[in-house]
Amino acid sequence: MKHLRWPRRMPIDPYVLLLLGTVGLAALLPARGTGADVASGASTGAIAFLFFLYGARLSTREAMDGVRHWRLHVTVLACTFVLFPLLGLASRALVPVFLTDPLHQGLLFLTLVPSTIQSSIAFTSLARGNVPAAICAGSFSSLVGIVVTPLLAAALLGGGGGFSADSLVEIVLHLLVPFVAGQLLRRWIGGFVARHKKVLGLVDRGSILLVVYTAFSEGMVQGIWHQVSPVRLGGLLVVEAVLLAVMLLVTWYGAKGLGFGRQDRIAIQFAGSKKSLAAGLPMASVLFGAHASLAVLPLMLFHQMQLMVCAVIAKRRSRDPEAAASEEPAAPARTAVGTGGRPG
């Protein structure tokens, strides 16, 4: 049991506390009338700017260089956009015992969003895994998710949760067009974006907080929070814990079965078992409209859960005897660039 000791400091993400505070503000002072119109317009603009920055940051050349390690990236993409959604569909059997229909819609949406970049890199590094591969896998997932997530939502969510075919048009206008514009302008603004990374990071997070406030305000005004009880929230947490456990086991032992070495297995486990809060929240706002508050609740809970659990696993992996004498030799600098590189 000594190997399973809980870390002294659990990674309670301060940003999650800000998100929860924003939810509380929306519950106490929801935007109404003209204020709601202003908040909605500002949220739409913030989402477009957010994805413009994503496009300006992502180096297409470095991402394409990562194709050299294509087996690893295909494995992560399959976990993110195939296995996760299949488990989300299977969770339909838990309605109405554990989940309500709206919570299941949110859980299913959670399984459709892309993987994370930052936390996957951090945990892979802590566990002494293949960091360049984790960088590239997260970048690929984010890039693919801009197109694949809305298409999967159209196919699997249908008309539920406020989703409609018009949402695809909104996705193109609000997400894909700004992202492509950022990519096209990256040649001229990429240096500026890199130099002001910290300031623009605050803009990123502030934009997401605005999206959350707008979504939860609409939910409060429409009274949809009366659909959720503490018992239902408890059931959702249990279901998400099982979902995370299954994905962590499948990504680790499945990668071993596919013949990947230890460092690659670590990258696959952390990149293939996570879901991005930063990408999912804006997408949910566009896809679900007034129903976005319930749609993003499972994602917010899953985000904190994955941070806490993966921190424990990463610390344990870092103490693994194989970490000191890895199955794979360290990759030379040129190979590291080929398998990943910075996301932009």
C-alpha positions as CSV (number, residue, x, y, z in Angstrom):
1,M,0.0,0.0,0.0
2,K,3.0,2.3,0.4
3,H,3.1,2.7,-3.4
4,L,-0.4,4.0,-3.4
5,R,0.0,6.8,-1.0
6,W,-2.1,9.9,-1.7
7,P,-0.1,12.9,-2.7
8,R,0.2,15.6,-0.1
9,R,-1.3,18.2,-2.3
10,M,-4.1,17.2,-4.6
11,P,-4.3,19.2,-7.9
12,I,-7.4,21.2,-7.2
13,D,-7.3,23.3,-10.3
14,P,-7.7,27.0,-9.3
15,Y,-9.4,27.6,-12.6
16,V,-12.1,25.1,-11.7
17,L,-12.7,27.1,-8.6
18,L,-13.1,30.2,-10.8
19,L,-15.5,28.2,-13.0
20,L,-17.6,27.2,-9.9
21,G,-17.6,30.8,-8.7
22,T,-18.9,31.9,-12.1
23,V,-21.6,29.3,-11.9
24,G,-22.5,30.7,-8.5
25,L,-22.6,34.2,-9.8
26,A,-24.9,33.1,-12.7
27,A,-27.2,31.4,-10.1
28,L,-27.4,34.6,-7.9
29,L,-27.3,37.2,-10.6
30,P,-28.3,35.7,-14.0
31,A,-28.2,38.0,-17.0
32,R,-31.7,38.9,-18.1
33,G,-33.3,41.0,-20.9
34,T,-30.9,43.4,-22.5
35,G,-28.1,42.2,-20.2
36,A,-28.7,38.6,-21.5
37,D,-28.5,39.9,-25.1
38,V,-25.2,41.7,-24.4
39,A,-23.7,38.7,-22.6
40,S,-24.8,36.4,-25.5
41,G,-23.2,38.6,-28.1
42,A,-20.0,39.0,-26.1
43,S,-19.9,35.3,-25.5
44,T,-20.2,34.6,-29.3
45,G,-17.4,37.0,-30.0
46,A,-15.2,35.6,-27.3
47,I,-15.7,32.1,-28.7
48,A,-14.7,33.2,-32.2
49,F,-11.6,35.0,-30.8
50,L,-10.7,32.0,-28.7
51,F,-10.6,29.7,-31.7
52,F,-8.8,32.3,-33.8
53,L,-6.0,32.2,-31.1
54,Y,-6.0,28.4,-31.2
55,G,-5.4,28.6,-35.0
56,A,-2.7,31.2,-34.6
57,R,-0.8,29.1,-32.0
58,L,-0.9,25.7,-33.7
59,S,2.1,25.1,-35.9
60,T,0.8,23.1,-38.9
61,R,4.3,22.1,-39.9
62,E,5.2,20.7,-36.5
63,A,1.9,18.9,-36.3
64,M,2.4,17.3,-39.7
65,D,5.9,16.2,-38.7
66,G,4.3,14.2,-36.0
67,V,2.9,11.8,-38.6
68,R,6.2,10.0,-38.3
69,H,4.8,8.5,-35.1
70,W,1.4,7.8,-36.7
71,R,0.6,4.6,-34.8
72,L,0.6,6.4,-31.5
73,H,-1.5,9.2,-32.7
74,V,-4.0,7.0,-34.4
75,T,-4.3,5.0,-31.1
76,V,-5.0,8.2,-29.1
77,L,-7.5,9.5,-31.7
78,A,-9.3,6.1,-31.7
79,C,-9.6,6.3,-27.9
80,T,-10.8,9.9,-28.0
81,F,-13.3,9.7,-30.9
82,V,-14.3,6.0,-31.1
83,L,-14.0,4.2,-27.8
84,F,-15.1,7.2,-25.6
85,P,-18.3,7.8,-27.7
86,L,-19.1,4.1,-27.7
87,L,-19.0,4.1,-23.9
88,G,-21.1,7.2,-23.9
89,L,-23.7,5.5,-26.0
90,A,-23.6,2.4,-23.7
91,S,-24.4,4.7,-20.7
92,R,-27.9,5.2,-22.1
93,A,-28.7,2.0,-20.3
94,L,-28.3,3.9,-17.0
95,V,-31.3,6.2,-17.7
96,P,-33.4,6.7,-15.6
97,V,-31.8,4.8,-12.7
98,F,-28.5,6.8,-12.4
99,L,-29.0,9.6,-15.0
100,T,-31.7,11.8,-16.3
101,D,-32.0,12.3,-20.1
102,P,-30.4,15.8,-19.9
103,L,-27.5,14.5,-17.8
104,H,-27.0,11.6,-20.2
105,Q,-26.9,14.1,-23.1
106,G,-24.2,16.0,-21.3
107,L,-22.3,12.8,-20.5
108,L,-22.5,11.8,-24.2
109,F,-21.2,15.2,-25.3
110,L,-18.3,14.8,-22.8
111,T,-17.2,11.7,-24.6
112,L,-17.2,13.5,-28.0
113,V,-14.8,16.4,-27.2
114,P,-11.1,16.3,-28.0
115,S,-8.3,15.5,-25.6
116,T,-6.3,18.0,-23.5
117,I,-2.9,19.3,-24.3
118,Q,-1.5,21.0,-21.2
119,S,-2.4,18.5,-18.6
120,S,-1.5,15.5,-20.8
121,I,2.0,17.0,-21.3
122,A,2.4,17.8,-17.6
123,F,1.5,14.3,-16.4
124,T,3.5,12.6,-19.2
125,S,6.5,14.6,-18.2
126,L,6.0,13.8,-14.5
127,A,5.7,10.1,-15.3
128,R,8.8,10.2,-17.5
129,G,6.9,9.4,-20.7
130,N,7.2,10.5,-24.3
131,V,6.6,14.2,-23.9
132,P,7.0,15.2,-27.6
133,A,4.4,12.5,-28.5
134,A,2.0,13.8,-25.9
135,I,2.4,17.3,-27.3
136,C,1.6,16.2,-30.8
137,A,-1.2,13.8,-29.8
138,G,-3.0,16.6,-27.9
139,S,-2.5,19.0,-30.9
140,F,-3.8,16.4,-33.3
141,S,-6.8,15.7,-31.1
142,S,-7.7,19.4,-30.8
143,L,-7.4,20.0,-34.5
144,V,-9.5,16.9,-35.4
145,G,-12.0,17.7,-32.8
146,I,-13.0,21.1,-34.3
147,V,-14.5,19.1,-37.2
148,V,-15.2,15.7,-35.7
149,T,-16.9,16.7,-32.5
150,P,-19.8,18.6,-34.2
151,L,-20.2,15.8,-36.7
152,L,-20.4,13.2,-34.0
153,A,-22.8,15.4,-32.0
154,A,-25.0,15.7,-35.1
155,A,-25.0,11.9,-35.5
156,L,-25.3,10.8,-31.9
157,L,-27.2,13.6,-30.1
158,G,-29.7,14.3,-32.9
159,G,-32.3,16.8,-31.7
160,G,-31.7,16.1,-28.0
161,G,-30.5,18.7,-25.6
162,G,-31.3,21.7,-27.9
163,F,-29.0,20.4,-30.6
164,S,-30.1,21.1,-34.2
165,A,-28.7,20.9,-37.7
166,D,-28.3,24.6,-37.7
167,S,-25.7,24.1,-35.0
168,L,-23.3,22.8,-37.7
169,V,-23.6,26.1,-39.6
170,E,-22.8,27.9,-36.3
171,I,-19.9,25.7,-35.7
172,V,-18.4,26.5,-39.1
173,L,-19.0,30.3,-38.6
174,H,-18.0,30.6,-34.9
175,L,-15.3,27.9,-34.6
176,L,-13.9,26.6,-37.9
177,V,-13.7,29.9,-39.8
178,P,-11.8,31.8,-37.0
179,F,-9.5,28.8,-36.5
180,V,-8.7,28.7,-40.3
181,A,-8.2,32.5,-40.2
182,G,-5.7,32.1,-37.3
183,Q,-3.8,29.5,-39.3
184,L,-3.7,31.6,-42.4
185,L,-2.5,34.7,-40.4
186,R,0.0,32.7,-38.3
187,R,2.9,33.6,-40.5
188,W,2.4,37.3,-39.6
189,I,1.0,37.1,-36.0
190,G,2.6,33.9,-34.7
191,G,5.6,35.7,-33.2
192,F,3.3,38.2,-31.4
193,V,1.1,35.4,-30.1
194,A,4.2,33.5,-28.8
195,R,5.7,36.6,-27.1
196,H,2.4,37.5,-25.4
197,K,1.5,33.9,-24.5
198,K,0.8,34.7,-20.8
199,V,-1.5,37.6,-21.5
200,L,-3.4,35.9,-24.2
201,G,-3.7,32.9,-21.9
202,L,-5.6,35.1,-19.5
203,V,-7.8,36.2,-22.5
204,D,-8.5,32.5,-23.2
205,R,-9.6,31.8,-19.7
206,G,-11.6,35.0,-19.3
207,S,-13.4,34.1,-22.6
208,I,-14.3,30.7,-21.2
209,L,-15.6,32.2,-17.9
210,L,-17.8,34.5,-20.0
211,V,-19.1,31.5,-21.9
212,V,-19.9,29.7,-18.7
213,Y,-21.7,32.7,-17.2
214,T,-23.8,33.2,-20.3
215,A,-24.7,29.5,-20.5
216,F,-25.6,29.1,-16.8
217,S,-27.5,32.4,-16.8
218,E,-29.7,31.1,-19.6
219,G,-30.2,27.9,-17.7
220,M,-31.2,29.7,-14.5
221,V,-33.7,31.9,-16.4
222,Q,-35.3,28.9,-18.0
223,G,-35.4,26.9,-14.7
224,I,-33.6,23.9,-16.1
225,W,-31.6,23.4,-12.8
226,H,-34.7,22.1,-11.2
227,Q,-34.1,19.0,-13.2
228,V,-31.0,18.1,-11.2
229,S,-31.1,16.7,-7.7
230,P,-28.2,15.9,-5.3
231,V,-28.9,12.2,-5.8
232,R,-28.7,12.6,-9.6
233,L,-25.4,14.4,-9.2
234,G,-24.1,11.6,-7.1
235,G,-25.1,9.1,-9.7
236,L,-23.3,11.2,-12.4
237,L,-20.1,11.2,-10.3
238,V,-20.2,7.4,-10.0
239,V,-20.8,6.9,-13.7
240,E,-17.9,9.3,-14.6
241,A,-15.6,7.6,-12.1
242,V,-16.3,4.3,-13.8
243,L,-15.8,5.9,-17.3
244,L,-12.4,7.3,-16.3
245,A,-11.3,4.0,-14.7
246,V,-12.2,2.1,-17.9
247,M,-10.4,4.5,-20.2
248,L,-7.2,4.5,-18.0
249,L,-7.1,0.7,-18.0
250,V,-7.8,0.3,-21.7
251,T,-5.3,3.0,-22.7
252,W,-2.5,1.4,-20.6
253,Y,-3.0,-2.3,-21.2
254,G,-4.3,-1.8,-24.7
255,A,-1.2,0.1,-25.6
256,K,0.9,-2.7,-24.2
257,G,-1.0,-5.2,-26.2
258,L,-0.3,-3.2,-29.4
259,G,3.4,-3.4,-28.7
260,F,4.2,0.2,-27.5
261,G,7.1,0.8,-25.1
262,R,6.7,2.3,-21.7
263,Q,7.3,5.9,-22.7
264,D,4.7,5.7,-25.5
265,R,2.2,3.9,-23.2
266,I,2.4,6.7,-20.7
267,A,1.7,9.3,-23.5
268,I,-1.2,7.2,-24.8
269,Q,-2.7,6.8,-21.3
270,F,-2.7,10.4,-20.4
271,A,-3.6,11.8,-23.8
272,G,-6.2,9.1,-24.6
273,S,-8.1,9.2,-21.3
274,K,-8.7,12.9,-21.0
275,K,-11.2,15.4,-22.2
276,S,-10.6,19.1,-22.8
277,L,-12.6,21.6,-20.8
278,A,-11.2,24.5,-22.7
279,A,-12.4,23.1,-26.1
280,G,-15.6,21.5,-24.8
281,L,-17.1,24.6,-23.1
282,P,-17.2,26.9,-26.2
283,M,-18.4,24.0,-28.4
284,A,-21.2,23.2,-26.0
285,S,-22.3,26.9,-25.9
286,V,-22.6,26.9,-29.7
287,L,-24.2,23.4,-30.0
288,F,-26.7,23.5,-27.2
289,G,-27.5,27.2,-26.7
290,A,-29.8,27.6,-23.7
291,H,-29.3,24.0,-22.7
292,A,-25.5,24.3,-22.5
293,S,-25.4,24.6,-18.7
294,L,-26.5,21.0,-18.2
295,A,-24.5,19.9,-21.2
296,V,-21.2,21.1,-19.7
297,L,-21.8,20.0,-16.1
298,P,-20.6,16.5,-16.7
299,L,-17.5,17.9,-18.5
300,M,-16.6,20.2,-15.6
301,L,-16.9,17.4,-13.1
302,F,-14.9,15.0,-15.2
303,H,-12.2,17.6,-15.7
304,Q,-11.4,17.9,-12.0
305,M,-11.7,14.1,-11.5
306,Q,-9.2,13.4,-14.3
307,L,-6.7,15.8,-12.8
308,M,-6.9,14.3,-9.4
309,V,-6.7,10.7,-10.5
310,C,-4.0,11.2,-13.1
311,A,-1.8,13.1,-10.6
312,V,-1.8,10.0,-8.4
313,I,-1.0,7.8,-11.4
314,A,1.8,10.1,-12.7
315,K,3.5,10.2,-9.4
316,R,3.4,6.4,-9.1
317,R,4.7,6.0,-12.7
318,S,7.6,8.4,-11.8
319,R,8.7,6.0,-9.0
320,D,8.4,2.9,-11.3
321,P,11.7,1.0,-11.5
322,E,11.3,1.1,-15.3
323,A,11.4,4.9,-15.2
324,A,15.1,4.8,-14.4
325,A,15.9,2.2,-17.0
326,S,13.3,2.8,-19.6
327,E,12.4,0.2,-22.2
328,E,13.1,2.8,-24.9
329,P,16.3,4.9,-25.3
330,A,15.9,8.6,-25.1
331,A,15.1,10.1,-28.5
332,P,17.6,12.5,-30.1
333,A,16.6,16.1,-30.5
334,R,15.7,15.8,-34.2
335,T,13.4,12.8,-33.5
336,A,11.7,14.7,-30.7
337,V,10.8,17.5,-33.0
338,G,9.5,14.9,-35.5
339,T,7.2,13.3,-33.0
340,G,5.8,16.4,-31.4
341,G,7.0,19.9,-31.1
342,R,5.3,22.7,-29.3
343,P,1.6,23.2,-30.2
344,G,2.1,26.8,-31.1
